[in-house]
Amino acid sequence: QVQLVESGGGLVQAGGSLRLSCAPSRSIAGIRTMAWYRQAPGKQRELVAGITVGSSTSYADSGKGRFAISRDNEKNTVYLLMNSLRPEDTAVYYCKFNRYGSYDYWGQGIQVTVSA
């Protein structure tokens, strides 16, 4: 069973930066869209950013101008660079890979905490 493993989370002060990474436990063929989601306590999971196999990107309004998603197709890895972090960015962040447009893999989630 393939697992997605996130890394790079942690505690940072407001205004700081973090870079999240997500890679599979083994190579997966046919990955299309890669994306990052987040879920804050008491809230629903929400899309943060997505990137297609051709590297077209999209962002939730909350992250536009501050976050940058990128991918390395050879490594099946997706990254999320988060700048100018705010306390409201505090959440568990999840990566998601879509395979052949039909099957989704999810990471286990990684905590990001932004202190005021």
N, CA and C atoms as an extended XYZ file, in Angstrom:
348
Properties=species:S:1:pos:R:3:atomname:S:1:resname:S:1:resid:I:1 pbc="F F F"
N         0.846       -1.184        0.000 N   GLN     1
C         0.000        0.000        0.000 CA  GLN     1
C         0.889        1.244        0.000 C   GLN     1
N         0.668        2.120       -0.958 N   VAL     2
C         1.459        3.341       -1.032 CA  VAL     2
C         0.980        4.333        0.018 C   VAL     2
N         1.915        4.977        0.666 N   GLN     3
C         1.593        6.036        1.618 CA  GLN     3
C         2.258        7.326        1.170 C   GLN     3
N         1.583        8.436        1.412 N   LEU     4
C         2.181        9.746        1.190 CA  LEU     4
C         2.701       10.254        2.520 C   LEU     4
N         3.918       10.749        2.507 N   VAL     5
C         4.558       11.191        3.740 CA  VAL     5
C         4.876       12.674        3.636 C   VAL     5
N         4.272       13.454        4.538 N   GLU     6
C         4.537       14.893        4.573 CA  GLU     6
C         5.671       15.192        5.538 C   GLU     6
N         6.388       16.261        5.268 N   SER     7
C         7.439       16.723        6.162 CA  SER     7
C         7.544       18.231        6.059 C   SER     7
N         8.236       18.826        7.047 N   GLY     8
C         8.503       20.255        7.004 CA  GLY     8
C         7.607       21.115        7.858 C   GLY     8
N         6.658       20.503        8.540 N   GLY     9
C         5.772       21.282        9.391 CA  GLY     9
C         6.455       21.663       10.695 C   GLY     9
N         5.707       22.329       11.566 N   GLY    10
C         6.255       22.696       12.860 CA  GLY    10
C         5.683       23.988       13.373 C   GLY    10
N         6.401       24.576       14.309 N   LEU    11
C         5.996       25.819       14.958 CA  LEU    11
C         6.824       26.973       14.402 C   LEU    11
N         6.137       28.036       14.033 N   VAL    12
C         6.829       29.208       13.482 CA  VAL    12
C         6.117       30.456       13.977 C   VAL    12
N         6.847       31.545       14.095 N   GLN    13
C         6.236       32.806       14.487 CA  GLN    13
C         5.531       33.447       13.299 C   GLN    13
N         4.545       34.255       13.604 N   ALA    14
C         3.847       34.991       12.547 CA  ALA    14
C         4.860       35.778       11.716 C   ALA    14
N         4.670       35.744       10.412 N   GLY    15
C         5.584       36.386        9.487 CA  GLY    15
C         6.675       35.480        8.979 C   GLY    15
N         6.801       34.317        9.585 N   GLY    16
C         7.826       33.376        9.178 CA  GLY    16
C         7.413       32.528        7.995 C   GLY    16
N         8.283       31.580        7.651 N   SER    17
C         8.066       30.727        6.481 CA  SER    17
C         8.275       29.255        6.832 C   SER    17
N         7.593       28.424        6.106 N   LEU    18
C         7.796       26.982        6.177 CA  LEU    18
C         7.682       26.408        4.775 C   LEU    18
N         8.363       25.302        4.554 N   ARG    19
C         8.249       24.597        3.281 CA  ARG    19
C         7.849       23.164        3.558 C   ARG    19
N         6.668       22.810        3.122 N   LEU    20
C         6.187       21.454        3.282 CA  LEU    20
C         6.571       20.620        2.066 C   LEU    20
N         6.827       19.352        2.307 N   SER    21
C         7.107       18.407        1.240 CA  SER    21
C         6.210       17.185        1.414 C   SER    21
N         5.909       16.541        0.312 N   CYS    22
C         5.104       15.328        0.353 CA  CYS    22
C         5.611       14.388       -0.720 C   CYS    22
N         5.975       13.182       -0.309 N   ALA    23
C         6.482       12.190       -1.242 CA  ALA    23
C         5.867       10.833       -0.928 C   ALA    23
N         5.723        9.993       -1.928 N   PRO    24
C         5.149        8.663       -1.682 CA  PRO    24
C         6.194        7.710       -1.124 C   PRO    24
N         5.726        6.665       -0.458 N   SER    25
C         6.632        5.667        0.107 CA  SER    25
C         7.309        4.840       -0.984 C   SER    25
N         6.697        4.814       -2.154 N   ARG    26
C         7.341        4.207       -3.316 CA  ARG    26
C         6.800        4.907       -4.557 C   ARG    26
N         7.465        4.735       -5.666 N   SER    27
C         7.072        5.429       -6.885 CA  SER    27
C         5.667        5.037       -7.314 C   SER    27
N         4.918        6.025       -7.776 N   ILE    28
C         3.562        5.807       -8.265 CA  ILE    28
C         3.489        6.324       -9.695 C   ILE    28
N         2.985        5.506      -10.594 N   ALA    29
C         2.804        5.955      -11.971 CA  ALA    29
C         1.447        6.631      -12.120 C   ALA    29
N         1.363        7.522      -13.096 N   GLY    30
C         0.073        8.094      -13.452 CA  GLY    30
C        -0.445        9.187      -12.555 C   GLY    30
N         0.447        9.852      -11.815 N   ILE    31
C        -0.019       10.934      -10.948 CA  ILE    31
C        -0.406       12.140      -11.792 C   ILE    31
N        -1.570       12.643      -11.582 N   ARG    32
C        -2.036       13.837      -12.273 CA  ARG    32
C        -1.931       15.031      -11.339 C   ARG    32
N        -3.045       15.434      -10.770 N   THR    33
C        -3.018       16.600       -9.893 CA  THR    33
C        -2.434       16.257       -8.535 C   THR    33
N        -1.639       17.172       -8.028 N   MET    34
C        -1.161       17.125       -6.650 CA  MET    34
C        -1.740       18.343       -5.944 C   MET    34
N        -2.041       18.210       -4.680 N   ALA    35
C        -2.670       19.319       -3.977 CA  ALA    35
C        -2.346       19.286       -2.503 C   ALA    35
N        -2.510       20.441       -1.889 N   TRP    36
C        -2.413       20.576       -0.444 CA  TRP    36
C        -3.766       21.047        0.095 C   TRP    36
N        -4.171       20.422        1.183 N   TYR    37
C        -5.372       20.799        1.914 CA  TYR    37
C        -4.963       21.101        3.353 C   TYR    37
N        -5.860       21.730        4.079 N   ARG    38
C        -5.605       21.926        5.500 CA  ARG    38
C        -6.926       21.859        6.260 C   ARG    38
N        -6.787       21.516        7.528 N   GLN    39
C        -7.955       21.440        8.393 CA  GLN    39
C        -7.599       22.017        9.758 C   GLN    39
N        -8.258       23.095       10.093 N   ALA    40
C        -8.079       23.726       11.397 CA  ALA    40
C        -9.071       23.118       12.380 C   ALA    40
N        -8.787       23.210       13.663 N   PRO    41
C        -9.694       22.636       14.669 CA  PRO    41
C       -11.106       23.193       14.535 C   PRO    41
N       -12.082       22.308       14.481 N   GLY    42
C       -13.470       22.716       14.397 CA  GLY    42
C       -13.922       23.167       13.029 C   GLY    42
N       -13.046       23.043       12.036 N   LYS    43
C       -13.394       23.485       10.685 CA  LYS    43
C       -13.276       22.329        9.703 C   LYS    43
N       -13.898       22.507        8.551 N   GLN    44
C       -13.810       21.496        7.508 CA  GLN    44
C       -12.470       21.581        6.787 C   GLN    44
N       -12.084       20.471        6.215 N   ARG    45
C       -10.864       20.462        5.407 CA  ARG    45
C       -11.081       21.341        4.178 C   ARG    45
N       -10.073       22.129        3.848 N   GLU    46
C       -10.195       23.033        2.705 CA  GLU    46
C        -8.972       22.936        1.803 C   GLU    46
N        -9.205       23.188        0.530 N   LEU    47
C        -8.125       23.188       -0.450 CA  LEU    47
C        -7.260       24.423       -0.260 C   LEU    47
N        -5.965       24.220       -0.241 N   VAL    48
C        -5.016       25.327       -0.128 CA  VAL    48
C        -4.434       25.679       -1.491 C   VAL    48
N        -3.965       24.671       -2.205 N   ALA    49
C        -3.338       24.897       -3.505 CA  ALA    49
C        -3.304       23.588       -4.275 C   ALA    49
N        -3.307       23.699       -5.600 N   GLY    50
C        -3.227       22.531       -6.449 CA  GLY    50
C        -2.296       22.781       -7.613 C   GLY    50
N        -1.765       21.696       -8.175 N   ILE    51
C        -0.861       21.818       -9.318 CA  ILE    51
C        -1.095       20.629      -10.235 C   ILE    51
N        -1.238       20.917      -11.528 N   THR    52
C        -1.484       19.861      -12.500 CA  THR    52
C        -0.168       19.226      -12.947 C   THR    52
N        -0.285       18.161      -13.742 N   VAL    53
C         0.901       17.490      -14.233 CA  VAL    53
C         1.705       18.430      -15.131 C   VAL    53
N         1.057       19.406      -15.740 N   GLY    54
C         1.746       20.404      -16.557 CA  GLY    54
C         2.187       21.621      -15.776 C   GLY    54
N         2.053       21.547      -14.449 N   SER    55
C         2.490       22.597      -13.520 CA  SER    55
C         1.641       23.856      -13.555 C   SER    55
N         0.400       23.756      -13.985 N   SER    56
C        -0.529       24.865      -13.788 CA  SER    56
C        -0.972       24.852      -12.329 C   SER    56
N        -1.005       26.024      -11.734 N   THR    57
C        -1.287       26.099      -10.307 CA  THR    57
C        -2.571       26.868      -10.014 C   THR    57
N        -3.148       26.580       -8.868 N   SER    58
C        -4.319       27.314       -8.392 CA  SER    58
C        -4.211       27.420       -6.885 C   SER    58
N        -4.787       28.491       -6.337 N   TYR    59
C        -4.662       28.770       -4.913 CA  TYR    59
C        -5.992       29.235       -4.337 C   TYR    59
N        -6.207       28.863       -3.095 N   ALA    60
C        -7.307       29.468       -2.363 CA  ALA    60
C        -6.957       30.921       -2.104 C   ALA    60
N        -7.967       31.749       -1.979 N   ASP    61
C        -7.726       33.183       -1.762 CA  ASP    61
C        -6.845       33.429       -0.543 C   ASP    61
N        -6.976       32.590        0.452 N   SER    62
C        -6.234       32.798        1.700 CA  SER    62
C        -4.727       32.713        1.502 C   SER    62
N        -4.286       32.001        0.467 N   GLY    63
C        -2.859       31.811        0.276 CA  GLY    63
C        -2.267       32.545       -0.910 C   GLY    63
N        -3.106       33.190       -1.692 N   LYS    64
C        -2.590       33.876       -2.878 CA  LYS    64
C        -1.590       34.964       -2.491 C   LYS    64
N        -0.463       34.948       -3.192 N   GLY    65
C         0.582       35.924       -2.911 CA  GLY    65
C         1.501       35.547       -1.770 C   GLY    65
N         1.125       34.524       -1.005 N   ARG    66
C         1.966       34.091        0.122 CA  ARG    66
C         2.469       32.668       -0.042 C   ARG    66
N         1.673       31.811       -0.664 N   PHE    67
C         2.032       30.397       -0.806 CA  PHE    67
C         2.427       30.096       -2.248 C   PHE    67
N         3.305       29.136       -2.401 N   ALA    68
C         3.701       28.684       -3.730 CA  ALA    68
C         3.793       27.169       -3.744 C   ALA    68
N         3.026       26.550       -4.631 N   ILE    69
C         3.069       25.100       -4.780 CA  ILE    69
C         3.940       24.756       -5.976 C   ILE    69
N         4.698       23.682       -5.852 N   SER    70
C         5.543       23.226       -6.945 CA  SER    70
C         5.646       21.703       -6.860 C   SER    70
N         6.157       21.100       -7.934 N   ARG    71
C         6.266       19.652       -7.956 CA  ARG    71
C         7.510       19.220       -8.702 C   ARG    71
N         7.967       18.028       -8.344 N   ASP    72
C         9.070       17.375       -9.038 CA  ASP    72
C         8.502       16.056       -9.550 C   ASP    72
N         8.225       15.989      -10.829 N   ASN    73
C         7.578       14.800      -11.383 CA  ASN    73
C         8.475       13.568      -11.331 C   ASN    73
N         9.783       13.756      -11.430 N   GLU    74
C        10.682       12.599      -11.358 CA  GLU    74
C        10.659       11.971       -9.976 C   GLU    74
N        10.490       12.802       -8.978 N   LYS    75
C        10.481       12.305       -7.599 CA  LYS    75
C         9.066       12.084       -7.069 C   LYS    75
N         8.048       12.395       -7.894 N   ASN    76
C         6.657       12.295       -7.401 CA  ASN    76
C         6.485       13.078       -6.114 C   ASN    76
N         7.090       14.251       -6.060 N   THR    77
C         7.068       15.041       -4.833 CA  THR    77
C         6.399       16.385       -5.087 C   THR    77
N         5.633       16.822       -4.111 N   VAL    78
C         5.003       18.131       -4.186 CA  VAL    78
C         5.463       18.951       -2.986 C   VAL    78
N         5.595       20.251       -3.207 N   TYR    79
C         6.072       21.161       -2.179 CA  TYR    79
C         5.065       22.286       -1.984 C   TYR    79
N         5.070       22.837       -0.790 N   LEU    80
C         4.283       24.032       -0.529 CA  LEU    80
C         5.145       24.983        0.284 C   LEU    80
N         5.545       26.068       -0.357 N   LEU    81
C         6.303       27.107        0.328 CA  LEU    81
C         5.310       28.122        0.860 C   LEU    81
N         5.355       28.327        2.157 N   MET    82
C         4.425       29.245        2.804 CA  MET    82
C         5.200       30.388        3.437 C   MET    82
N         4.952       31.580        2.940 N   ASN    83
C         5.594       32.783        3.452 CA  ASN    83
C         4.579       33.645        4.196 C   ASN    83
N         5.103       34.598        4.956 N   SER    84
C         4.252       35.547        5.681 CA  SER    84
C         3.133       34.834        6.428 C   SER    84
N         3.501       33.811        7.153 N   LEU    85
C         2.506       32.991        7.833 CA  LEU    85
C         1.777       33.781        8.911 C   LEU    85
N         0.503       33.424        9.073 N   ARG    86
C        -0.371       34.090       10.033 CA  ARG    86
C        -0.912       33.059       11.021 C   ARG    86
N        -1.323       33.485       12.188 N   PRO    87
C        -1.908       32.528       13.138 CA  PRO    87
C        -3.080       31.752       12.544 C   PRO    87
N        -3.828       32.369       11.652 N   GLU    88
C        -4.975       31.679       11.057 CA  GLU    88
C        -4.565       30.600       10.049 C   GLU    88
N        -3.272       30.516        9.751 N   ASP    89
C        -2.784       29.419        8.910 CA  ASP    89
C        -2.545       28.149        9.722 C   ASP    89
N        -2.683       28.256       11.022 N   THR    90
C        -2.504       27.090       11.882 CA  THR    90
C        -3.519       26.015       11.538 C   THR    90
N        -3.021       24.828       11.246 N   ALA    91
C        -3.881       23.718       10.835 CA  ALA    91
C        -3.032       22.472       10.636 C   ALA    91
N        -3.716       21.370       10.428 N   VAL    92
C        -3.049       20.168        9.935 CA  VAL    92
C        -3.114       20.220        8.413 C   VAL    92
N        -1.976       20.076        7.790 N   TYR    93
C        -1.887       20.164        6.333 CA  TYR    93
C        -1.750       18.751        5.755 C   TYR    93
N        -2.516       18.501        4.705 N   TYR    94
C        -2.546       17.203        4.048 CA  TYR    94
C        -2.198       17.353        2.574 C   TYR    94
N        -1.434       16.420        2.047 N   CYS    95
C        -1.226       16.391        0.607 CA  CYS    95
C        -2.143       15.332        0.000 C   CYS    95
N        -2.453       15.535       -1.241 N   LYS    96
C        -3.295       14.593       -1.969 CA  LYS    96
C        -2.774       14.449       -3.381 C   LYS    96
N        -2.644       13.216       -3.820 N   PHE    97
C        -2.266       12.915       -5.198 CA  PHE    97
C        -3.455       12.264       -5.891 C   PHE    97
N        -3.717       12.682       -7.104 N   ASN    98
C        -4.737       12.020       -7.898 CA  ASN    98
C        -4.079       11.197       -8.996 C   ASN    98
N        -4.459        9.925       -9.068 N   ARG    99
C        -3.834        9.010      -10.014 CA  ARG    99
C        -4.797        8.704      -11.151 C   ARG    99
N        -4.358        8.929      -12.351 N   TYR   100
C        -5.145        8.654      -13.554 CA  TYR   100
C        -6.522        9.324      -13.509 C   TYR   100
N        -6.664       10.377      -12.756 N   GLY   101
C        -7.919       11.105      -12.678 CA  GLY   101
C        -9.018       10.379      -11.935 C   GLY   101
N        -8.682        9.265      -11.260 N   SER   102
C        -9.765        8.489      -10.660 CA  SER   102
C        -9.527        8.073       -9.220 C   SER   102
N        -8.282        8.034       -8.785 N   TYR   103
C        -8.019        7.541       -7.428 CA  TYR   103
C        -7.190        8.557       -6.665 C   TYR   103
N        -7.571        8.837       -5.446 N   ASP   104
C        -6.861        9.791       -4.617 CA  ASP   104
C        -6.066        9.110       -3.511 C   ASP   104
N        -4.829        9.536       -3.354 N   TYR   105
C        -4.006        9.157       -2.210 CA  TYR   105
C        -3.919       10.365       -1.288 C   TYR   105
N        -4.009       10.108        0.004 N   TRP   106
C        -3.897       11.185        0.994 CA  TRP   106
C        -2.722       10.919        1.930 C   TRP   106
N        -2.066       11.997        2.335 N   GLY   107
C        -1.073       11.888        3.375 CA  GLY   107
C        -1.729       11.821        4.737 C   GLY   107
N        -0.922       11.555        5.750 N   GLN   108
C        -1.453       11.401        7.096 CA  GLN   108
C        -1.655       12.736        7.790 C   GLN   108
N        -1.101       13.788        7.218 N   GLY   109
C        -1.255       15.120        7.784 CA  GLY   109
C        -0.052       15.535        8.611 C   GLY   109
N         0.238       16.829        8.585 N   ILE   110
C         1.352       17.371        9.355 CA  ILE   110
C         0.906       18.697        9.972 C   ILE   110
N         1.291       18.889       11.225 N   GLN   111
C         0.851       20.076       11.953 CA  GLN   111
C         1.700       21.287       11.583 C   GLN   111
N         1.011       22.385       11.331 N   VAL   112
C         1.650       23.694       11.179 CA  VAL   112
C         1.009       24.610       12.222 C   VAL   112
N         1.841       25.179       13.060 N   THR   113
C         1.355       26.084       14.097 CA  THR   113
C         2.067       27.416       13.967 C   THR   113
N         1.284       28.475       13.860 N   VAL   114
C         1.836       29.814       13.720 CA  VAL   114
C         1.470       30.603       14.969 C   VAL   114
N         2.487       31.023       15.680 N   SER   115
C         2.251       31.776       16.912 CA  SER   115
C         2.209       33.271       16.622 C   SER   115
N         1.396       33.975       17.396 N   ALA   116
C         1.236       35.416       17.175 CA  ALA   116
C         2.453       36.200       17.668 C   ALA   116
